[in-house]
Amino acid sequence: MDAYNIGKLAGVLTGFVVGIVLVAVIARFANRNKKMKTEYDERQNVIRGMGYKYGFYAVVLYAALQTILAVAGIELPMAPEVLAFSYIFLGVTVTFVYCVLNDAYWGLNNNRRRYLILMGLIMLLNGAGVARAIADGSLIVDGKLSTMGMNLLVTVMFIIMMAVMGIQTLREKAED
Amino acid sequence: MKNLKLKSARAALDLSQEELAKRCNVSRQTINAIEKGDYNPTINLCIAICRELHKTLDELFWEED
């Protein structure tokens, strides 16, 4: 491992640690009762179980597809770390969409407005990184999505989240 | 099958779905799903709802032929 890769690893690890700390702080700040754990009712817990199941199936299917592509010698145009991150992206997105569309995303103690503000901030921060990478041409290196592709995936994930929540809000209003 | 008995009992006490949900410590959508017949609650939740609406389990959840 050369100095460049050690630096890159340190950067990614720092990003993950900062992310975990941020999630913990966000959870405390965004829950009405200052508890870190989001509380769900019995129906929501059932739905969330289904959501995790579909997320798991999506990841398994994606892994199977990746295996077939690898055997066939087809490589997806993205850096290995982005490819690995794409599994997280897929699983989280499928689970999230299923839970939101079945009214099981927001817990009983969540303050939706605070969550939305924080989600918007995370989306903007990642989006800014992606915009900068596009501007300086570092998003795609040697025809492959570079490490910055992870920020792109996070931005896309949050755009999907916001869109799905918007759709669900409209559905709820139409129902009322 | 829709639970109209629950809906009418709630309306009789002038409670919104949101208010009943808060009293039973569940989400509004869960009360809505029970009324629409989309979700079968556990016995614990049935009892909590009955207590809040001053009804028996039979009165709210027993399906007559």
gemmi code that builds the backbone of each chain (N, CA, C; Angstrom):
import gemmi

chains = {
    "A": [
        ("MET", (0.851, -1.200, 0.000), (0.000, 0.000, 0.000), (0.891, 1.256, 0.000)),
        ("ASP", (0.735, 2.090, -1.020), (1.589, 3.285, -1.068), (0.962, 4.446, -0.278)),
        ("ALA", (1.729, 5.532, -0.192), (1.294, 6.677, 0.621), (-0.045, 7.230, 0.142)),
        ("TYR", (-0.267, 7.217, -1.196), (-1.512, 7.764, -1.749), (-2.713, 6.951, -1.257)),
        ("ASN", (-2.542, 5.616, -1.315), (-3.656, 4.749, -0.899), (-3.911, 4.832, 0.597)),
        ("ILE", (-2.813, 4.984, 1.373), (-2.988, 5.121, 2.838), (-3.769, 6.407, 3.134)),
        ("GLY", (-3.416, 7.463, 2.435), (-4.115, 8.741, 2.603), (-5.582, 8.627, 2.210)),
        ("LYS", (-5.802, 7.906, 1.107), (-7.176, 7.728, 0.612), (-8.005, 6.932, 1.629)),
        ("LEU", (-7.393, 5.867, 2.167), (-8.063, 5.028, 3.161), (-8.396, 5.850, 4.408)),
        ("ALA", (-7.417, 6.657, 4.837), (-7.633, 7.498, 6.024), (-8.786, 8.471, 5.776)),
        ("GLY", (-8.840, 9.007, 4.571), (-9.918, 9.946, 4.212), (-11.283, 9.282, 4.261)),
        ("VAL", (-11.369, 8.082, 3.662), (-12.651, 7.364, 3.623), (-13.078, 6.959, 5.034)),
        ("LEU", (-12.095, 6.445, 5.829), (-12.420, 6.036, 7.201), (-12.892, 7.228, 8.030)),
        ("THR", (-12.215, 8.359, 7.844), (-12.624, 9.577, 8.569), (-14.052, 9.945, 8.179)),
        ("GLY", (-14.329, 9.829, 6.889), (-15.681, 10.135, 6.396), (-16.724, 9.255, 7.060)),
        ("PHE", (-16.418, 7.956, 7.162), (-17.361, 7.020, 7.777), (-17.564, 7.334, 9.258)),
        ("VAL", (-16.451, 7.617, 9.971), (-16.548, 7.912, 11.411), (-17.370, 9.188, 11.619)),
        ("VAL", (-17.066, 10.211, 10.817), (-17.827, 11.471, 10.920), (-19.302, 11.192, 10.632)),
        ("GLY", (-19.558, 10.348, 9.635), (-20.941, 9.988, 9.267), (-21.670, 9.328, 10.425)),
        ("ILE", (-20.995, 8.372, 11.090), (-21.622, 7.647, 12.209), (-21.914, 8.616, 13.362)),
        ("VAL", (-20.939, 9.468, 13.675), (-21.131, 10.448, 14.762), (-22.293, 11.381, 14.404)),
        ("LEU", (-22.318, 11.810, 13.143), (-23.392, 12.708, 12.694), (-24.760, 12.050, 12.842)),
        ("VAL", (-24.844, 10.771, 12.442), (-26.126, 10.054, 12.539), (-26.590, 9.997, 13.995)),
        ("ALA", (-25.623, 9.731, 14.921), (-25.966, 9.662, 16.346), (-26.468, 11.018, 16.848)),
        ("VAL", (-25.782, 12.078, 16.449), (-26.178, 13.429, 16.876), (-27.537, 13.789, 16.279)),
        ("ILE", (-27.686, 13.468, 14.982), (-28.941, 13.768, 14.284), (-30.107, 13.069, 14.969)),
        ("ALA", (-29.893, 11.784, 15.307), (-30.975, 11.009, 15.925), (-31.425, 11.662, 17.235)),
        ("ARG", (-30.480, 12.102, 18.021), (-30.839, 12.751, 19.294), (-31.547, 14.083, 19.066)),
        ("PHE", (-31.024, 14.822, 18.110), (-31.567, 16.153, 17.840), (-32.955, 16.077, 17.181)),
        ("ALA", (-33.111, 15.087, 16.312), (-34.332, 15.054, 15.511), (-35.476, 14.256, 16.145)),
        ("ASN", (-35.203, 13.579, 17.255), (-36.298, 12.876, 17.927), (-36.885, 13.766, 19.017)),
        ("ARG", (-38.193, 13.785, 19.076), (-38.870, 14.696, 20.001), (-38.519, 14.433, 21.460)),
        ("ASN", (-38.324, 13.158, 21.825), (-38.051, 12.848, 23.234), (-36.556, 12.724, 23.536)),
        ("LYS", (-35.718, 13.220, 22.605), (-34.254, 13.250, 22.771), (-33.636, 11.862, 22.880)),
        ("LYS", (-34.403, 10.841, 22.541), (-33.848, 9.485, 22.565), (-33.202, 9.213, 21.219)),
        ("MET", (-32.128, 8.414, 21.235), (-31.464, 8.115, 19.970), (-32.284, 7.130, 19.153)),
        ("LYS", (-32.991, 6.262, 19.857), (-33.727, 5.206, 19.164), (-35.095, 5.714, 18.705)),
        ("THR", (-35.394, 5.445, 17.459), (-36.720, 5.795, 16.943), (-37.711, 4.716, 17.365)),
        ("GLU", (-38.880, 5.159, 17.823), (-39.881, 4.194, 18.287), (-40.948, 4.005, 17.215)),
        ("TYR", (-41.317, 2.756, 16.982), (-42.343, 2.434, 15.986), (-43.472, 1.659, 16.646)),
        ("ASP", (-44.661, 1.727, 16.045), (-45.747, 0.925, 16.599), (-45.723, -0.469, 15.971)),
        ("GLU", (-46.655, -1.329, 16.386), (-46.616, -2.737, 15.957), (-46.781, -2.909, 14.447)),
        ("ARG", (-47.682, -2.120, 13.845), (-47.859, -2.244, 12.387), (-46.595, -1.800, 11.656)),
        ("GLN", (-46.017, -0.712, 12.131), (-44.800, -0.209, 11.486), (-43.661, -1.220, 11.583)),
        ("ASN", (-43.575, -1.894, 12.734), (-42.507, -2.895, 12.884), (-42.683, -4.045, 11.900)),
        ("VAL", (-43.935, -4.431, 11.661), (-44.207, -5.506, 10.696), (-43.791, -5.060, 9.292)),
        ("ILE", (-44.223, -3.855, 8.931), (-43.902, -3.314, 7.604), (-42.394, -3.164, 7.430)),
        ("ARG", (-41.738, -2.685, 8.476), (-40.284, -2.487, 8.387), (-39.567, -3.815, 8.194)),
        ("GLY", (-40.094, -4.854, 8.831), (-39.527, -6.194, 8.621), (-39.619, -6.589, 7.155)),
        ("MET", (-40.778, -6.300, 6.555), (-40.965, -6.599, 5.120), (-39.993, -5.757, 4.287)),
        ("GLY", (-39.833, -4.499, 4.691), (-38.924, -3.594, 3.968), (-37.496, -4.127, 3.975)),
        ("TYR", (-37.057, -4.596, 5.153), (-35.697, -5.149, 5.249), (-35.584, -6.408, 4.384)),
        ("LYS", (-36.667, -7.177, 4.343), (-36.658, -8.401, 3.526), (-36.460, -8.051, 2.048)),
        ("TYR", (-37.229, -7.070, 1.572), (-37.107, -6.683, 0.157), (-35.731, -6.071, -0.129)),
        ("GLY", (-35.212, -5.317, 0.844), (-33.866, -4.751, 0.696), (-32.833, -5.865, 0.573)),
        ("PHE", (-33.008, -6.904, 1.392), (-32.096, -8.055, 1.368), (-32.179, -8.769, 0.010)),
        ("TYR", (-33.420, -9.005, -0.465), (-33.588, -9.665, -1.775), (-32.919, -8.847, -2.878)),
        ("ALA", (-33.098, -7.535, -2.824), (-32.524, -6.660, -3.855), (-30.997, -6.791, -3.873)),
        ("VAL", (-30.395, -6.821, -2.669), (-28.932, -6.933, -2.583), (-28.475, -8.307, -3.096)),
        ("VAL", (-29.228, -9.351, -2.738), (-28.859, -10.712, -3.199), (-28.933, -10.789, -4.726)),
        ("LEU", (-30.007, -10.247, -5.308), (-30.158, -10.268, -6.770), (-29.041, -9.470, -7.447)),
        ("TYR", (-28.721, -8.344, -6.849), (-27.667, -7.485, -7.384), (-26.312, -8.210, -7.318)),
        ("ALA", (-26.079, -8.896, -6.200), (-24.823, -9.651, -6.051), (-24.768, -10.773, -7.082)),
        ("ALA", (-25.916, -11.430, -7.315), (-25.960, -12.507, -8.313), (-25.640, -11.946, -9.696)),
        ("LEU", (-26.217, -10.783, -9.977), (-25.966, -10.135, -11.275), (-24.481, -9.772, -11.424)),
        ("GLN", (-23.921, -9.250, -10.346), (-22.493, -8.891, -10.356), (-21.629, -10.126, -10.603)),
        ("THR", (-22.022, -11.251, -9.987), (-21.272, -12.495, -10.150), (-21.295, -12.941, -11.611)),
        ("ILE", (-22.495, -12.880, -12.204), (-22.642, -13.287, -13.611), (-21.784, -12.382, -14.504)),
        ("LEU", (-21.858, -11.084, -14.241), (-21.073, -10.128, -15.040), (-19.570, -10.385, -14.890)),
        ("ALA", (-19.171, -10.692, -13.652), (-17.734, -10.945, -13.405), (-17.271, -12.196, -14.139)),
        ("VAL", (-18.111, -13.231, -14.106), (-17.767, -14.477, -14.806), (-17.667, -14.221, -16.312)),
        ("ALA", (-18.566, -13.367, -16.798), (-18.565, -13.046, -18.233), (-17.454, -12.047, -18.599)),
        ("GLY", (-16.744, -11.593, -17.597), (-15.630, -10.671, -17.845), (-16.076, -9.242, -18.104)),
        ("ILE", (-17.316, -8.944, -17.705), (-17.817, -7.575, -17.885), (-17.625, -6.798, -16.578)),
        ("GLU", (-16.983, -5.670, -16.691), (-16.696, -4.871, -15.501), (-17.540, -3.602, -15.543)),
        ("LEU", (-18.210, -3.288, -14.448), (-18.977, -2.044, -14.420), (-18.012, -0.864, -14.305)),
        ("PRO", (-18.300, 0.230, -15.012), (-17.347, 1.351, -15.029), (-17.367, 2.170, -13.743)),
        ("MET", (-16.930, 1.538, -12.654), (-16.832, 2.289, -11.391), (-15.700, 1.707, -10.542)),
        ("ALA", (-15.132, 2.555, -9.701), (-14.039, 2.121, -8.825), (-14.565, 1.056, -7.866)),
        ("PRO", (-13.686, 0.141, -7.403), (-14.147, -0.948, -6.521), (-14.913, -0.455, -5.299)),
        ("GLU", (-14.456, 0.661, -4.706), (-15.132, 1.158, -3.500), (-16.545, 1.674, -3.822)),
        ("VAL", (-16.708, 2.206, -5.036), (-18.041, 2.681, -5.438), (-18.958, 1.484, -5.693)),
        ("LEU", (-18.380, 0.444, -6.301), (-19.152, -0.784, -6.547), (-19.620, -1.380, -5.214)),
        ("ALA", (-18.710, -1.433, -4.242), (-19.074, -1.973, -2.917), (-20.158, -1.105, -2.278)),
        ("PHE", (-19.996, 0.206, -2.417), (-20.965, 1.131, -1.817), (-22.338, 1.025, -2.488)),
        ("SER", (-22.329, 0.625, -3.772), (-23.597, 0.530, -4.504), (-24.516, -0.534, -3.895)),
        ("TYR", (-23.937, -1.534, -3.215), (-24.759, -2.543, -2.521), (-25.524, -1.873, -1.377)),
        ("ILE", (-24.813, -1.052, -0.616), (-25.458, -0.337, 0.506), (-26.551, 0.567, -0.051)),
        ("PHE", (-26.195, 1.291, -1.101), (-27.137, 2.222, -1.734), (-28.431, 1.495, -2.134)),
        ("LEU", (-28.271, 0.347, -2.798), (-29.444, -0.382, -3.285), (-30.307, -0.900, -2.128)),
        ("GLY", (-29.663, -1.558, -1.167), (-30.407, -2.130, -0.042), (-31.148, -1.074, 0.756)),
        ("VAL", (-30.456, 0.020, 1.060), (-31.071, 1.100, 1.855), (-32.218, 1.742, 1.075)),
        ("THR", (-32.003, 1.976, -0.215), (-33.034, 2.653, -1.012), (-34.305, 1.795, -1.117)),
        ("VAL", (-34.140, 0.502, -1.392), (-35.316, -0.378, -1.505), (-36.079, -0.414, -0.185)),
        ("THR", (-35.357, -0.589, 0.917), (-36.006, -0.639, 2.239), (-36.725, 0.676, 2.526)),
        ("PHE", (-36.041, 1.761, 2.260), (-36.601, 3.081, 2.532), (-37.895, 3.306, 1.737)),
        ("VAL", (-37.833, 3.043, 0.426), (-39.006, 3.297, -0.429), (-40.201, 2.464, 0.043)),
        ("TYR", (-39.963, 1.192, 0.356), (-41.057, 0.332, 0.807), (-41.664, 0.862, 2.116)),
        ("CYS", (-40.787, 1.249, 3.051), (-41.276, 1.739, 4.348), (-42.053, 3.052, 4.195)),
        ("VAL", (-41.542, 3.957, 3.388), (-42.229, 5.255, 3.224), (-43.594, 5.046, 2.577)),
        ("LEU", (-43.641, 4.243, 1.525), (-44.915, 4.057, 0.809), (-45.941, 3.297, 1.649)),
        ("ASN", (-45.487, 2.656, 2.733), (-46.422, 1.946, 3.615), (-46.513, 2.590, 5.000)),
        ("ASP", (-46.169, 3.862, 5.062), (-46.298, 4.643, 6.306), (-45.554, 4.031, 7.481)),
        ("ALA", (-44.385, 3.513, 7.225), (-43.637, 2.919, 8.335), (-42.234, 3.506, 8.438)),
        ("TYR", (-42.007, 4.641, 7.812), (-40.673, 5.241, 7.904), (-40.565, 6.147, 9.124)),
        ("TRP", (-41.556, 7.010, 9.282), (-41.493, 7.960, 10.396), (-41.944, 7.296, 11.678)),
        ("GLY", (-41.080, 7.349, 12.676), (-41.423, 6.753, 13.961), (-42.294, 7.675, 14.792)),
        ("LEU", (-42.742, 7.162, 15.932), (-43.667, 7.924, 16.776), (-42.990, 9.140, 17.409)),
        ("ASN", (-41.662, 9.047, 17.623), (-40.964, 10.152, 18.303), (-40.135, 11.017, 17.343)),
        ("ASN", (-40.313, 10.822, 16.047), (-39.541, 11.628, 15.075), (-40.149, 13.008, 14.889)),
        ("ASN", (-39.270, 13.990, 14.771), (-39.712, 15.323, 14.374), (-39.409, 15.423, 12.887)),
        ("ARG", (-40.446, 15.276, 12.050), (-40.253, 15.188, 10.595), (-39.530, 16.392, 10.018)),
        ("ARG", (-39.874, 17.579, 10.521), (-39.285, 18.791, 9.953), (-37.766, 18.813, 10.170)),
        ("ARG", (-37.375, 18.473, 11.384), (-35.938, 18.464, 11.681), (-35.226, 17.418, 10.833)),
        ("TYR", (-35.852, 16.256, 10.694), (-35.248, 15.203, 9.870), (-35.086, 15.670, 8.428)),
        ("LEU", (-36.145, 16.301, 7.910), (-36.100, 16.743, 6.510), (-35.010, 17.789, 6.293)),
        ("ILE", (-34.868, 18.693, 7.276), (-33.816, 19.723, 7.166), (-32.442, 19.042, 7.127)),
        ("LEU", (-32.238, 18.083, 8.037), (-30.942, 17.401, 8.097), (-30.686, 16.569, 6.844)),
        ("MET", (-31.738, 15.920, 6.345), (-31.578, 15.126, 5.118), (-31.230, 16.045, 3.941)),
        ("GLY", (-31.884, 17.191, 3.900), (-31.602, 18.164, 2.844), (-30.157, 18.644, 2.907)),
        ("LEU", (-29.679, 18.857, 4.165), (-28.286, 19.300, 4.354), (-27.296, 18.243, 3.861)),
        ("ILE", (-27.550, 16.996, 4.228), (-26.659, 15.899, 3.802), (-26.648, 15.810, 2.274)),
        ("MET", (-27.846, 15.948, 1.683), (-27.951, 15.889, 0.219), (-27.148, 17.028, -0.419)),
        ("LEU", (-27.293, 18.219, 0.142), (-26.579, 19.382, -0.417), (-25.065, 19.251, -0.286)),
        ("LEU", (-24.611, 18.784, 0.888), (-23.163, 18.629, 1.109), (-22.569, 17.632, 0.116)),
        ("ASN", (-23.267, 16.506, -0.057), (-22.782, 15.503, -1.011), (-22.888, 16.014, -2.439)),
        ("GLY", (-23.997, 16.707, -2.717), (-24.213, 17.267, -4.061), (-23.136, 18.286, -4.411)),
        ("ALA", (-22.722, 19.070, -3.395), (-21.673, 20.070, -3.638), (-20.362, 19.383, -4.004)),
        ("GLY", (-20.072, 18.288, -3.312), (-18.857, 17.518, -3.614), (-18.888, 16.974, -5.031)),
        ("VAL", (-20.060, 16.481, -5.428), (-20.222, 15.931, -6.779), (-20.060, 17.043, -7.825)),
        ("ALA", (-20.659, 18.197, -7.540), (-20.573, 19.330, -8.484), (-19.118, 19.756, -8.669)),
        ("ARG", (-18.395, 19.789, -7.539), (-16.975, 20.161, -7.611), (-16.185, 19.134, -8.435)),
        ("ALA", (-16.496, 17.842, -8.197), (-15.794, 16.776, -8.935), (-16.105, 16.844, -10.433)),
        ("ILE", (-17.342, 17.203, -10.754), (-17.704, 17.339, -12.178), (-16.920, 18.515, -12.781)),
        ("ALA", (-16.874, 19.609, -11.994), (-16.203, 20.816, -12.494), (-14.708, 20.589, -12.735)),
        ("ASP", (-14.051, 19.878, -11.802), (-12.598, 19.678, -12.011), (-12.277, 18.367, -12.743)),
        ("GLY", (-13.337, 17.694, -13.197), (-13.136, 16.497, -14.030), (-12.660, 15.271, -13.276)),
        ("SER", (-12.856, 15.260, -11.943), (-12.372, 14.104, -11.172), (-13.461, 13.074, -10.864)),
        ("LEU", (-14.665, 13.299, -11.378), (-15.736, 12.330, -11.113), (-15.492, 11.045, -11.901)),
        ("ILE", (-15.070, 11.224, -13.139), (-14.767, 10.048, -13.965), (-13.274, 10.049, -14.288)),
        ("VAL", (-12.614, 8.975, -13.847), (-11.165, 8.849, -14.082), (-10.924, 7.552, -14.866)),
        ("ASP", (-10.231, 7.668, -15.948), (-9.958, 6.514, -16.834), (-11.250, 5.795, -17.244)),
        ("GLY", (-12.280, 6.560, -17.502), (-13.548, 5.980, -17.952), (-14.352, 5.313, -16.849)),
        ("LYS", (-13.898, 5.460, -15.603), (-14.605, 4.842, -14.469), (-15.039, 5.897, -13.464)),
        ("LEU", (-16.156, 5.613, -12.812), (-16.631, 6.488, -11.735), (-15.608, 6.416, -10.597)),
        ("SER", (-15.061, 7.575, -10.210), (-14.012, 7.572, -9.171), (-14.633, 7.463, -7.775)),
        ("THR", (-13.806, 7.597, -6.748), (-14.280, 7.535, -5.353), (-15.422, 8.511, -5.103)),
        ("MET", (-15.384, 9.638, -5.797), (-16.452, 10.642, -5.640), (-17.810, 10.082, -6.056)),
        ("GLY", (-17.791, 8.940, -6.731), (-19.041, 8.268, -7.124), (-19.872, 7.910, -5.901)),
        ("MET", (-19.204, 7.723, -4.750), (-19.946, 7.417, -3.516), (-20.822, 8.617, -3.129)),
        ("ASN", (-20.241, 9.815, -3.258), (-21.029, 11.029, -2.973), (-22.188, 11.150, -3.954)),
        ("LEU", (-21.917, 10.752, -5.208), (-22.977, 10.793, -6.220), (-24.116, 9.849, -5.823)),
        ("LEU", (-23.741, 8.641, -5.383), (-24.768, 7.670, -4.981), (-25.573, 8.177, -3.784)),
        ("VAL", (-24.875, 8.797, -2.816), (-25.582, 9.337, -1.634), (-26.546, 10.443, -2.071)),
        ("THR", (-26.080, 11.305, -2.991), (-26.947, 12.393, -3.474), (-28.177, 11.827, -4.166)),
        ("VAL", (-27.945, 10.841, -5.051), (-29.073, 10.219, -5.766), (-30.031, 9.572, -4.765)),
        ("MET", (-29.461, 8.894, -3.755), (-30.291, 8.230, -2.745), (-31.189, 9.242, -2.029)),
        ("PHE", (-30.615, 10.378, -1.654), (-31.413, 11.378, -0.947), (-32.434, 12.051, -1.861)),
        ("ILE", (-32.102, 12.188, -3.149), (-33.079, 12.743, -4.096), (-34.264, 11.776, -4.202)),
        ("ILE", (-33.959, 10.473, -4.303), (-35.030, 9.466, -4.363), (-35.869, 9.532, -3.082)),
        ("MET", (-35.186, 9.622, -1.928), (-35.895, 9.677, -0.637), (-36.854, 10.860, -0.590)),
        ("MET", (-36.344, 12.022, -0.983), (-37.167, 13.240, -0.949), (-38.368, 13.089, -1.898)),
        ("ALA", (-38.107, 12.550, -3.094), (-39.181, 12.396, -4.084), (-40.252, 11.430, -3.577)),
        ("VAL", (-39.819, 10.307, -3.002), (-40.780, 9.311, -2.503), (-41.593, 9.886, -1.340)),
        ("MET", (-40.926, 10.642, -0.466), (-41.662, 11.254, 0.647), (-42.674, 12.280, 0.133)),
        ("GLY", (-42.293, 13.007, -0.907), (-43.217, 13.961, -1.523), (-44.434, 13.254, -2.099)),
        ("ILE", (-44.180, 12.162, -2.805), (-45.283, 11.380, -3.406), (-46.207, 10.858, -2.303)),
        ("GLN", (-45.614, 10.337, -1.216), (-46.425, 9.788, -0.131), (-47.252, 10.882, 0.548)),
        ("THR", (-46.672, 12.055, 0.701), (-47.420, 13.177, 1.304), (-48.625, 13.515, 0.427)),
        ("LEU", (-48.416, 13.548, -0.891), (-49.523, 13.841, -1.814), (-50.594, 12.751, -1.730)),
        ("ARG", (-50.156, 11.506, -1.633), (-51.103, 10.382, -1.528), (-51.934, 10.507, -0.261)),
        ("GLU", (-51.272, 10.872, 0.851), (-51.981, 11.027, 2.130), (-53.000, 12.152, 2.051)),
        ("LYS", (-52.605, 13.253, 1.409), (-53.520, 14.398, 1.294), (-54.723, 14.019, 0.442)),
        ("ALA", (-54.485, 13.295, -0.647), (-55.569, 12.877, -1.537), (-56.525, 11.943, -0.807)),
        ("GLU", (-55.969, 11.095, 0.081), (-56.771, 10.150, 0.843), (-57.657, 10.859, 1.861)),
        ("ASP", (-57.079, 11.900, 2.508), (-57.838, 12.659, 3.522), (-58.957, 13.443, 2.854)),
    ],
    "B": [
        ("MET", (-61.896, -6.391, 5.535), (-63.225, -5.814, 5.789), (-63.099, -4.547, 6.647)),
        ("LYS", (-63.803, -3.510, 6.251), (-63.702, -2.246, 6.979), (-64.260, -2.378, 8.390)),
        ("ASN", (-63.637, -1.701, 9.339), (-64.134, -1.725, 10.709), (-64.943, -0.443, 10.955)),
        ("LEU", (-66.193, -0.482, 10.549), (-67.045, 0.705, 10.690), (-67.447, 0.945, 12.140)),
        ("LYS", (-67.444, -0.155, 12.933), (-67.821, -0.016, 14.350), (-66.782, 0.827, 15.089)),
        ("LEU", (-65.535, 0.595, 14.736), (-64.461, 1.381, 15.363), (-64.569, 2.847, 14.942)),
        ("LYS", (-64.802, 3.031, 13.662), (-64.889, 4.403, 13.137), (-66.036, 5.169, 13.800)),
        ("SER", (-67.195, 4.496, 13.928), (-68.348, 5.202, 14.507), (-68.154, 5.436, 16.008)),
        ("ALA", (-67.509, 4.484, 16.693), (-67.249, 4.665, 18.132), (-66.293, 5.844, 18.354)),
        ("ARG", (-65.326, 5.951, 17.482), (-64.369, 7.065, 17.581), (-65.076, 8.390, 17.297)),
        ("ALA", (-65.907, 8.390, 16.265), (-66.634, 9.610, 15.892), (-67.607, 10.021, 16.992)),
        ("ALA", (-68.181, 9.010, 17.647), (-69.149, 9.308, 18.720), (-68.486, 10.066, 19.864)),
        ("LEU", (-67.209, 9.814, 20.085), (-66.473, 10.530, 21.145), (-65.801, 11.790, 20.594)),
        ("ASP", (-66.080, 12.067, 19.330), (-65.520, 13.259, 18.676), (-63.986, 13.248, 18.682)),
        ("LEU", (-63.445, 12.066, 18.442), (-61.983, 11.916, 18.416), (-61.521, 11.791, 16.968)),
        ("SER", (-60.430, 12.441, 16.660), (-59.843, 12.260, 15.325), (-58.957, 11.007, 15.358)),
        ("GLN", (-58.583, 10.540, 14.188), (-57.683, 9.379, 14.135), (-56.376, 9.720, 14.850)),
        ("GLU", (-55.922, 10.952, 14.649), (-54.666, 11.410, 15.257), (-54.749, 11.354, 16.783)),
        ("GLU", (-55.884, 11.826, 17.318), (-56.033, 11.852, 18.781), (-56.092, 10.436, 19.365)),
        ("LEU", (-56.864, 9.576, 18.697), (-56.957, 8.196, 19.178), (-55.586, 7.518, 19.088)),
        ("ALA", (-54.882, 7.802, 17.987), (-53.551, 7.208, 17.789), (-52.612, 7.619, 18.919)),
        ("LYS", (-52.638, 8.899, 19.280), (-51.760, 9.388, 20.352), (-52.080, 8.697, 21.675)),
        ("ARG", (-53.368, 8.552, 21.945), (-53.769, 7.937, 23.210), (-53.353, 6.464, 23.273)),
        ("CYS", (-53.329, 5.818, 22.099), (-52.963, 4.392, 22.056), (-51.478, 4.185, 21.764)),
        ("ASN", (-50.751, 5.285, 21.608), (-49.310, 5.242, 21.313), (-48.997, 4.504, 20.003)),
        ("VAL", (-49.783, 4.808, 18.984), (-49.508, 4.279, 17.635), (-49.580, 5.449, 16.656)),
        ("SER", (-49.255, 5.192, 15.392), (-49.323, 6.260, 14.399), (-50.759, 6.412, 13.877)),
        ("ARG", (-51.059, 7.601, 13.338), (-52.390, 7.839, 12.781), (-52.680, 6.845, 11.663)),
        ("GLN", (-51.645, 6.554, 10.884), (-51.808, 5.637, 9.755), (-52.212, 4.238, 10.217)),
        ("THR", (-51.780, 3.868, 11.418), (-52.139, 2.538, 11.932), (-53.634, 2.489, 12.267)),
        ("ILE", (-54.140, 3.545, 12.890), (-55.587, 3.606, 13.184), (-56.357, 3.603, 11.859)),
        ("ASN", (-55.872, 4.372, 10.902), (-56.510, 4.433, 9.587), (-56.527, 3.045, 8.926)),
        ("ALA", (-55.407, 2.329, 9.024), (-55.310, 0.997, 8.410), (-56.276, 0.012, 9.082)),
        ("ILE", (-56.443, 0.146, 10.413), (-57.379, -0.750, 11.126), (-58.807, -0.446, 10.671)),
        ("GLU", (-59.148, 0.833, 10.596), (-60.510, 1.209, 10.178), (-60.802, 0.765, 8.745)),
        ("LYS", (-59.775, 0.812, 7.911), (-59.972, 0.411, 6.512), (-59.920, -1.112, 6.330)),
        ("GLY", (-59.540, -1.805, 7.386), (-59.438, -3.262, 7.305), (-58.149, -3.731, 6.650)),
        ("ASP", (-57.172, -2.837, 6.559), (-55.890, -3.200, 5.942), (-54.911, -3.810, 6.937)),
        ("TYR", (-55.218, -3.686, 8.224), (-54.300, -4.223, 9.225), (-55.088, -4.844, 10.379)),
        ("ASN", (-54.676, -6.047, 10.761), (-55.281, -6.720, 11.910), (-54.431, -6.447, 13.143)),
        ("PRO", (-54.944, -5.659, 14.088), (-54.119, -5.322, 15.263), (-53.935, -6.506, 16.204)),
        ("THR", (-52.898, -6.425, 17.035), (-52.692, -7.456, 18.058), (-53.746, -7.249, 19.141)),
        ("ILE", (-53.897, -8.262, 19.989), (-54.894, -8.157, 21.060), (-54.559, -6.991, 21.995)),
        ("ASN", (-53.273, -6.730, 22.193), (-52.871, -5.615, 23.076), (-53.376, -4.277, 22.539)),
        ("LEU", (-53.235, -4.096, 21.235), (-53.694, -2.831, 20.656), (-55.224, -2.765, 20.649)),
        ("CYS", (-55.872, -3.902, 20.383), (-57.344, -3.931, 20.427), (-57.834, -3.487, 21.808)),
        ("ILE", (-57.182, -4.012, 22.846), (-57.583, -3.668, 24.219), (-57.348, -2.177, 24.481)),
        ("ALA", (-56.200, -1.671, 24.025), (-55.900, -0.240, 24.221), (-56.953, 0.631, 23.547)),
        ("ILE", (-57.348, 0.251, 22.337), (-58.361, 1.022, 21.602), (-59.706, 0.943, 22.337)),
        ("CYS", (-60.062, -0.270, 22.771), (-61.340, -0.446, 23.478), (-61.383, 0.412, 24.744)),
        ("ARG", (-60.274, 0.439, 25.462), (-60.216, 1.240, 26.707), (-60.446, 2.719, 26.400)),
        ("GLU", (-59.810, 3.195, 25.345), (-59.932, 4.626, 25.013), (-61.333, 4.973, 24.523)),
        ("LEU", (-61.983, 4.004, 23.866), (-63.315, 4.278, 23.305), (-64.442, 3.776, 24.211)),
        ("HIS", (-64.076, 3.263, 25.385), (-65.050, 2.750, 26.375), (-65.973, 1.698, 25.754)),
        ("LYS", (-65.366, 0.788, 25.050), (-66.133, -0.299, 24.424), (-65.488, -1.628, 24.789)),
        ("THR", (-66.220, -2.723, 24.543), (-65.633, -4.046, 24.772), (-65.026, -4.543, 23.462)),
        ("LEU", (-64.223, -5.598, 23.578), (-63.623, -6.185, 22.371), (-64.711, -6.659, 21.418)),
        ("ASP", (-65.744, -7.279, 21.971), (-66.858, -7.767, 21.138), (-67.509, -6.626, 20.367)),
        ("GLU", (-67.718, -5.539, 21.065), (-68.421, -4.400, 20.434), (-67.641, -3.822, 19.251)),
        ("LEU", (-66.331, -3.851, 19.348), (-65.530, -3.233, 18.280), (-64.927, -4.217, 17.284)),
        ("PHE", (-64.608, -5.423, 17.753), (-63.816, -6.291, 16.876), (-64.460, -7.626, 16.523)),
        ("TRP", (-65.621, -7.924, 17.086), (-66.247, -9.203, 16.761), (-67.066, -9.047, 15.479)),
        ("GLU", (-66.755, -9.892, 14.527), (-67.496, -9.816, 13.256), (-68.729, -10.703, 13.327)),
        ("GLU", (-69.886, -10.096, 13.111), (-71.111, -10.873, 13.122), (-71.430, -11.351, 11.719)),
        ("ASP", (-72.089, -12.529, 11.633), (-72.414, -13.096, 10.303), (-73.508, -12.285, 9.604)),
    ],
}
model = gemmi.Model(1)
for chain_id, residues in chains.items():
    chain = gemmi.Chain(chain_id)
    for i, (resn, *xyz) in enumerate(residues, 1):
        res = gemmi.Residue()
        res.name, res.seqid = resn, gemmi.SeqId(i, " ")
        for name, pos in zip(("N", "CA", "C"), xyz):
            atom = gemmi.Atom()
            atom.name, atom.element = name, gemmi.Element(name[0])
            atom.pos, atom.b_iso = gemmi.Position(*pos), 0.0
            res.add_atom(atom)
        chain.add_residue(res)
    model.add_chain(chain)
structure = gemmi.Structure()
structure.add_model(model)
structure.setup_entities()
